[in-house]
Amino acid sequence: MLQDGAGAAPQSGDDMDRIRIVGGRELHGEIPISGAKNAALPLMIASLLTDQPLTLDNVPRLADVAQLQRILGNHGVDVMVNGKRPEDRDYQGQTLTLSAARIVDTTAPYELVSRMRASFWVIGPLVARMGHARVSMPGGCAIGTRPVDLLLLVLERLGAAIDIDGGYVVARTESGLRGGTIAFPKVTVGGTHTALMAASLARGASVIENAAREPEVVDLADCLNKMGAKISGAGTSRIVVEGVPRLGGARHRVLPDRIETGTYAMAVAMTGGDVLLEGGRPELLQGALDVLTQAGARISSTNQGIRVARNGAGLDPVEVTTRPFPGFPTDLQAQLMALMCCARGTSHITETIFENRFMHVQELVRLGARIHLDGDTASIEGVERLTGAPVMATDLRASVSLVIAALAAEGETMVNRVYHLDRGFERLENKLGRCGAEVQRISG
Ligand code: EPU
């Protein structure tokens, strides 16, 4: 089964790496928050829109970022990575300069797209700039069917002709894209990214209705505006894009990762302790922080970031439904479920974004959790204690939920298939280890 992201098992020995966690330690200290994976990926893809260099700061060092570098390289994008400078702090993100002076290939082959779903998004910039793109359909993935119909709707509304040929989407326009109205029947982050990038180089104005309001959409719009685009309304559900004939280079800093922030906040709520999530911005995940407060964690915001603490008191159960931003994010659903495994009572979590995002349930059960699934709703009956066991998961957020459970479980948990974690969490074992967790990577 294909994964979301660079999910196909890597060729190297990384797939044999495991993470060993001995639970029961509180977390105390600071965790620096990295740049957001889900902002970095579309920003890197935006480099295809211009022949000038795009410099991105605070790019996280992740397997998905490395994989996208390879994919963009295939289209002719030259990627320069700034090495670590002596004055850089330990966890400084990397700086990438991406130059698409010449697009050498408008085909994105199956072997590459199937390893990372977000790479399908190259279709927007390629057709907008080159008038042609041939991009493999990404196929299914571990968290659901995830069709691309809404991304194709965008290109059709902007005047591209679409054909499906041998598993590939072929998008073409004779005389360039032209502005149009795109009314999404359903909120889609990738669809909104595609609309922003394609409409920026279309002739005339475009209106995006029911646009995704995720912070990563705003970050992309900000960067595109620096490149010369004319986008207004990003962050609301109605975005207007005045097309321009060309875009230029820019320098942009990737916003902090709200999912990484929320994940570590839940880890602290799980183990107890007191941790500063350095660089975390509360407004990017207020919905999730409110749920944590309701569960009994103490959250405060400081100049340096977000402080999360929980003393000896137990956790209260919660009722949560995942929703597009500003609602509770699907990308934190698995982590919240892990947390609720130890609450004093029964919680209910309903997943409304993806139809099959419960692969973590059976693995959490192996650790002693009591979870009952009924359609799109999980009932989690809190237990006194979890106990360590070997576990593995088939997607990124599911994997990290097992880490959270393991941090509180009695004894040793071995999390297998660590490459899923490496796709989305930079140096997870170091970040947790320096706050007192007993966690180590065991090379395969
Ligand atoms: N959808 C369609 N047709 C489409 C596109 C989407 O039906 O053409 C559906 C999806 O199947 C889903 C819903 O619309 O049911 C929302 O999907 P969306 O397009 O918003 O998701 P995405 O853009 O593919 C991004 C993130 C995901 C995150 C979702 C929702 C990146 C690289 N991926 O995916 O992140 O869960 O938005 O917020 O930004 C992750 O990081 O682990 C991850 C899966």
Residues whose N, C-alpha, C, O or C-beta is under 5 A from the ligand:
A	BS01	EPU	D4 N38 A118 R146 P147 V148 D149 L150 L151 V187 T188 V189 G190 G191 T330 D331 I353 F354 L396 R397
